[in-house]
Amino acid sequence: MSPAPHDVLLSQAEGEPIPLHLVAEAGLEAFLAAQPPLVARMAALTDFKARAGQVLAVPGETNGAGLAIFGLGVKVKADGMAFRALPAKLPAGDYRIVALPDGVSIEAVALAWALGAYGYSRYRQKPADPKPRLVIETADLSEARSLAQACALARDLVNTPANDMGPVQLEMAAREIAEAFGAEISVVVGDDLLTENYPSVHAVGRAADPRRAPRMIEISWNGAGADAPLIAVVGKGVVFDTGGLDIKPSAGMRLMKKDMGGAAHALALGRMIMAAKLPIRLVVLVPAVENAISGDAMRPGDVLASRKGLSIEVGNTDAEGRLILADALTRAEELSPDLTIDMATLTGAARVALGPQVIPFYTTDETLAADLAKAAETVGDPLWRMPLWAGYEASLDSDIADLKNDPDGWAQAGSVTAALFLQRFAPKSPWVHLDIFAWNPRGQPGSPAGAEAQAIRALFAVLKERYA
């Protein structure tokens, strides 16, 4: 599917690497003066000015490796994400960075390089073109490889179409992760969801083909003993969302294979935590369903039971993600976590507010909010805090149930009201909800169109800072 991170990050050169020079606009003239005349001629011919993101590859004058130049513009950010574009812009080959700009770590560059080398080619007969590789002999690349591998996992899961990524396949991915790190896993399937008190998960998924029965997946891992802090990670796993009986138009349904993006990100974040051996206890909760249409589909106006005991009126069957998260968050609360994180491709309103690249998050914990904002800036994983605005609480009121899943009168605040709905079920300990998109609608170098891993690098940075 995607190139493994170790394929593009080398700890030892296999030959003579191509020198890769990082040059700011202000330093270009002096740099060119110190190079062979061919370099200056190539720069003039290609209008290379060392602007941010510009790349110039210069062949050797004889049989040598030549060199490459990457423009830094006026100033490069310390998060290193500017280097993500390099695998898409450089010719195939092995490269060694000659010198780093101040404030940028080689580990950040390595991670950006591995993220930028991602590609998805599962269904193509033609093999993927070889990617340029980065040689780093002086640093430990284990964390960069691990983070890149987890991000690639999330992107692979989201990119896979629903015919090959149903609830069963999502469970298989969870089992592979659990087995790799010695974690325990339990899965409740089909009508057993009623017996085990996951009624909302069952209601959303029961209309699917029995071979795609709904399920509740729970991974448990202990990295430090019974007294270690417990982190709960919850991910929405709607493998395909037709909209239910409130059926989506075809344009709205086109990308709904990615509606399990929250689950993919939860599994990827769990993998990051376990690979880093953080001294915590971890539980990953994934309700996996298909929101299908059949004679057994939930209807507008139905009143559902929930694990928490609150009754929920279904105003819109297309607001199903919050229903399955309600049961999963209640399960998290029963475990008394120190911190709960939930991720979901939940609302289009989040995209109207912040677009596809910036992810809104909701929490009442001021320290957690500040830590997330700082981590997002440090690692280049854009997040923005949004308010749990109490003035919209009344929009969740139902005439016949404890609450309803589609707020009245506040459609413009759809991401906020969805978060307020989840807050009714979330643990009272620190909790954060992230309304992710998990997708690049338009490709650019290092970020091809398709699945994208969002927020989990910032979340991991917070967890590492707090617990490592």
N, C-alpha and C positions, 0 to 999 in steps of 0.2 A: 504494500500500500504506500508507505512513505519510507524514505531512506532512514535507516537507523542512525541515531546521533553519532555513534562511533564510526560510521562510514565517512563522516565529513570532519570529524575532529581527531587529529592524529597526535599522539604523544611522542612519536618518533618518526623522523623523516624517512621515506623510502627511497629518496633520491635527492637531487639538488632542488630545494623549493625555490619558487619564484619570489623575489623580494617584493613585498607590498608596502608602499610608502603612503603614509597618511599625511596629507598636506592641506593646510588652511590657505584661504585666499591670500592672506597677507604674507605668507611665506613662500608662495609659488615662484616668484622671480628668483629668489636666492636658491631655491631647490633646483630649478632648471639650470642655473648657472653652474652648478656643481655636477651636472650630469653630462653624458656624451651628447654631442650636437643632435643626434637623431631624436632624442627625447623632446628637445625644444621644438624641432620641426614637426613632430607628431602632435604636440600640444597645439601648435599654431594651426595645423591642418584640420584638427577636430574641434577647434574653439574650446579647448580645455582650459578653464579658468579656476579650477579647484572649488567650484561652487558645491554646495552641499549635495552629496549623492552622485556627483560626476565620477566616472571611471575612465581611466586611460590605460590600455594594455599596450606595451611597447615590446616588439620582438627583439631578441638578441641580435647584435650586428653580425655575429658569426653563428656558432651553434649553441650559444649560451641560452640561459633561461629567460633573458630579458627582464622586464620589471613591469609592475602595475602600480598605478597611483589612484588613490581614493580621495576625492575632494571632501574636506570637512566644512567648507563654507566659512562663515565668520567664527563660529564656535560650535563644538559638538557637545551634546548633552552627556552627562556622566553615566546615564543608564545604559549606554552602548547600543541602544536599539537602532541607531542609524546604520549600523553594520549589518543589519538584517537583510538589506538589499543586495549585499555583495554576492552571495551565491547565484543570484539571478542575473547579475551584470558581468561577472568575470568569466573568461573562458575556462573550460575545465583544466585542472592542474592542481598542483600542491603549492600553497602559498605560506610564506612566513612574514609576519608583520615586523618591519624594521624597528619602529619605535612608536610607542603609544602616546597620545596627547595627555597632558596633565589631567588627573582626576578620573580617567577611564581605566577600569581594571581589565586585565586580559580575560578573567573569568566572565565578565559581562559581554565582552566581544565574542567569546567562544559560544555563549548561550545564544546570542543574537544570530551568529552564523548558523548554528544548528537549527534554530527556528526558521530562518530564511531559506534553508535547504529543503524544507518540507514540500512534498508533492504527493498527489493521490492518483495512482495509476492502476488500481485493482481491475478495472474493466477494459483496459486498453491492451490490444495485442502488441503494439509497439513498445519495447522496453523504454523506460524513462532515460533521458539523457543523463550522462554522468555529471555530478555536481563538483564544483571546485572544493578542495579540501584545505582546511587550515591546520598548520603544524604548530603545536605549542609544546615545547619540551620542558618548560620551566614552571609549570603550574599544575595543580591537581584539577583535573577536568571531571572528576566523578560527579560533582553536583550539577555542573552544566549539562552533562550527558543525561543525568537522571531527570532534571526538569524538562529538558527537550523531549525526552522519551515520553514523559507523562503528557506533555502538550500534544505530541504527535498522536498518542492514544486517543485523547479527547477529539482531535480533528478527524482521525480515522473513523471513530464511532459515529460522529455527526455526518460525515460525508457519505457513509454507507446508506444506500436507499432502503426504504422500509421493507421491501421484499426480502432483503437479507439482514435486516436489523429489527427483528421483532422482540417481544418480551423474552423469548427463549434465548436469543443471541445476546441480549443485554445481560441476562443472568449468566451466560457462559463467560462473558467478559469479566463479570464480577468474580466468578469462581476462579478464573485464571489469576487474577490479581491476588485474591485471598490465598491461593495455593502458593504463589511465588513468595509470599512474605509470612507464611505460617499463621495466617489469620483464620478465624472461625467464620463460617457463613451459614445462614439459615434462610430458607425461601418458603413462603406461604403462597400457594397457587390456587386459582379458581375459586370454587365455592368454599374452600377452607378459609378464605379471607373472611367469610361471615362467621365461621366458628371461632376464628382467632381475633375477631373484632376489628376488622379493617373494612367497615361497610362502605365508606365513600370510595375507596380504591376499587372495590368490587363493582359498585354501581357504574363507575365511569368505564370500566373495562369489560363488563359482562357481555356486551353486544358483539364483541369480536369473535372470530372463528375460534373454536375450542383449542386449536393448535397454537393460537396466539392469546391464550388465557392470561388474564391479569395476574400480577404477583407482587409480593412485597419482599424485597431483598434486603438482608441485614448482614453487614460484615462487622466483626468485632476483632480488635487487635489491641494487644497490651504491650507497650514498649517500656514499661517502667514499674510494674507492680500495682497492687490493688489500690494504693493510696494516691496514685498519679492523677493529675487532672484529666477529666474526660471531655473530649471534643466530639461533638456530633456534627456530621456533615450530611446534609439532606439534598437530594437532587431530583427534580421532576423528570420522570421517564415516560413521557407520552411518545411512543415510537412513531405514531402517525396520528394527525389530528384532522379528521374530516370536518370538525365542527359539530359532529353529532347531528341530531335532527334539526338544529339551527345551522344547517349546512353552510360551509364556507363557499364563496364563489371560487371558480377555478384559479384565478390569480392569487387569491389568498391561501389556497391549498398547495400551491406549487412547491413551496419550501418546507412543508410540514413534516418531512422526514427529520428535520432538525429540532423538532419539538421535544426530543429527548436530550437536548443539549445540556440541561441542568444535571441529568444523571451522568452523562459523559464527563462533565466537569467535576462532579462529586467523586467519581471513581478515579479520575486523574489526580485530584488533590489528595485523595486517600493514598494513592500510590506514591506521591511525593513525600508524604509524611512518613510512610512506612519505610521507604528507601533511605530516608535520612535518619531513621531510627530515633526520631524525636522522643524524649522521655515522657510520653503521655499515654493515655488510653484513648482509643479511637473507635467510633462507631460510624459506619456509612450506611445510610438508609435510602433506598431507591424504590419508590413505587413505580412499577413498570406496567403500562397499559397501552392499548390502542383505543382511541376514541372513534369507534366504528358506528355504523348504522345498521340496525336490524330490528326485528320485531321486539327484541328485548332491550332496546336502547332506552336510556333514561330520557324523560320527556320534559319540556318546559312546563313548569308548574309542579313537578314532582317535589316531594320533601324527603330528603335523605337523612339517614342517621349518620353520625360520625363517631369516631373512637372516643372523642372527648365527652360525648353525650349531648352536644349541641345539635339541634336540628337545623338543616340547611335547605332553604327553598331554592330550587333550580330555576332561576329566571332565564338563563341562557346556557344551553348545553355546550357552547363553545368556550365557556369560562370554566373548563374542566380541570386545568392544572392546579388551581388553588384547592379543588376538592380533594385530590389525592395527596397534596402536600399537607392538608389539614390532618389527615390520619397519621402521616409520617412525622409531623412535628409533635403531635400528641405522644407518639411512641418515644420520640426524643425526650420529651419532658419527663416521662416515666423513669428514664435512666439518670435523671438529675445531673445533666451535663454542666460543666463549668462555662462552656461556650457552645453555641449552636450556630451553624452557618447553613443557610439554604440558598440554593441557586436554581433558577428556573428561567426558561424562555417564556416569560409569562404574559407580557402585554405589548401591543403595538404602540401604546401611549408612551412607553419608555423610549422608543425610537423617535417618536415625534419630538420628545423633549430634548434628547441628547444625541440622536443619530446612532449609527451602527457601531462606532468605535469607543464611545464613552459609556461606561456601565454605571447606572444608578444603584446606590445601596441605601438601605434603610436600617437604622438602629437608634435606640434611645440611650445607648451607652456612649458617653462623650469620649472616654479614653479610647475605646475601640474605634470610634469614628476618626479620631485624630491619628491613631496608629495606621489605620487603613489609608487615609489620605497621604500620610508621609510615605508609606511603603509604595503606593501607586506611583508617586513621583520618583522615588528612588530607583525602582526597577522598570519604569516605563510601561506600566500596565494600567491604563487610564480608568479611574473611578471618580464618581462625583456623588456626594451625599445629597439625598432628597429627604423631605420632611414627612414624618408620620403625622400628618396634619389632622388634629382632632376635629376640626370643623367639618370634615367629610365623614365622620363616623356614622352620622345618622343615615347616610346613603345605603348602609348595609342592613338597615332595619327591614324586617319582613312583617306582613300583616298576619301570617299564620305560622311562622317558624321563628327560631331564635335569631337567625340572620339569613341573608340571601347572597347568592354568589355574583349577582350583577347589580352594581350600585345604580340608583336612580339619580338622574340629573347632573352627574358629574363626569360625563364621558371624557372630558378633556383631562381629568385627573385620574385616568384609569390605572396608571402604575401606582399612584399613591393609594387609591382605594383597594387595589389588590393587596398591597403590603399591609394595609389596615386589617383586611380580612385574615391574612396569615397571622397577624399579631394576636388575634383571638385564640389561636391554637399553639403559639410558640411558647417555649419554656420561659419562665420568669427571669432566669439567669440571663447574662448577656446573649443577645441574639442579633444576627444580621441577615438581612435578605438582600440578594443581588438579582436584579432583573436583567439577565444577560441576553445577548443576541446570538452569539456563537457563530457568526457568519460574516464573511467579507462579500458584500454585494458587488463590488467592483475590484478586480485584481490590480495589484501594483507589485513592483519588484520586492520579493521577499514575503509578500502576503497575497498569494493567489486567490482568485475568486473561489468561494466555498467556505468550508468550516474554518473557524478561528477559535483559538483558546483564549479566553478572556477572564481576568480577575484572579485566576488561581495562582499566578506567580506573586501577586501582591498579598494574597491571603497566606501563602506559604511563608513569605517574608515576615509577616506579623507573627505567625506561629513560631517560626524559628527564633525570632527575637525574644519572644516571651518565654519559650520553654527550653530552647537548646542551651 
